[in-house]
Amino acid sequence: MMTYYHNPRCSKSREGLKILKAKKAGFVIKEYLKEPMTESEVKALCLALKMSPAAVVRTKEDIYKKLKLHQRELDDQTWYQTIVKNPVLLERPILIKGKKAVIGRPTERLLDLLK
């Protein structure tokens, strides 16, 4: 079973959801802005994506600027904590299947896990 990290307010996330439904993929939706994430969950996402936590952060979000994250050098642990406290910073959408994951930008990348 796959997990789809979804933000219904995001057009790319909605577009990705349409793709998954059209392919009749088996998945569960995690609305990560409503369902709190743990540090270990964020870490597992980063490991599955093979990306650092800093690389999965949305730098154009207001909170990114407000926290002056662009001016700070944070270690991975601090990034995990920052994402947990501010989940809107997490890039989206993300599809995870076992130990593999992709960020759906462009949304067609989600198809990589359906093969």
N, C-alpha and C positions, 0 to 999 in steps of 0.2 A: 504494500500500500504506500502510495506517495503522499506527501504533505505539501500543500500549497500555501505559502505565506502570502496573505492577501490583504490589501487595503482597498475596500470598496470605493473610496474616494479618488483613487488613482486610475486614470484612463488606461495606462499600460497593464495594470493589474486586472482590470475588468476585461481588457482585450485578451490577456493570457487565459483567463477563466473561460472565455468563449472557446478558445482553441482546445483546451483540455476537455470541455464538455462535448465539443464536436467530434473529438477523437475517442469519446467514451472511455477516457482514461479513469482508472480507479484511484481516487485521491480523496483526502479529507482537507477541508479548508481550515487554516489557522488564521484568524483575524488578530494578528499580533499586536494591534493597537488596543484591542479589547481584552485579549488573553495575555496576561503578563508572561514574559519570557524570563528564564533564569540565565545566570552567567554560563552555566554548563551547556544550556541549549544554544546560546549565541556562539560559544566556542565550537560546539559540534557543527553548527551551520558553517562557520568559517573553515573548519577542517574539511567538510564535505565539498565546499566551494574551492578549496585549495587557495584561499585568499586570506590575507591578514585582516583583522577587524577594521583597521583604518581604511582598507580598500573597499569595504562594503558599506561605507558611510555616505549618505547623501550630503554633499557639501553645500548645496544650494538651499537647504532648509534654514529657516530663521533661527532655530535653536543652535545650529552649528555656528552661526555668526555671533549670536548672543553669548554663547559660552567661549567664544574666541578660540575655537578648536584649531583654526588655521594657524594660530600663533603659538600653539603648544606642541611639545613633543611628548606623546603619551606612550607608555608601554602597553602591550597587548591586554594585560589584566585591567588596566584603567579604561581602555577602549571598551572591553566587554561590559564593565560596570556602567560606562556612559551610555552604551546602547540599551542596556536593560532599563536604565532610568529615563531614557529618551528614545523609545522605540521608533519614533517617526524618523530617526536618523538612518534606520536600516534600509538599504536599497531594496527595491521591490520591482516586480514580484520575484519570489524565489520558489523553486520546485525542488524538493528533496526526495530522493529514492535510495533507500539504504544508506550507503556511505558516499553517494554522489549527489551533487546538487548543481543547479544552474540559476543564474540570475536571468530573468526573462527580458533582457534588453539587448537586442530587439526580442520581441515576444516569441518569435520563431525558434529561439534558442531552447525554449521549453520542449520542443519536439525531440531534442537530443536525448532526453531521458525516456522517451516513449519507444525508442528502438529496441 
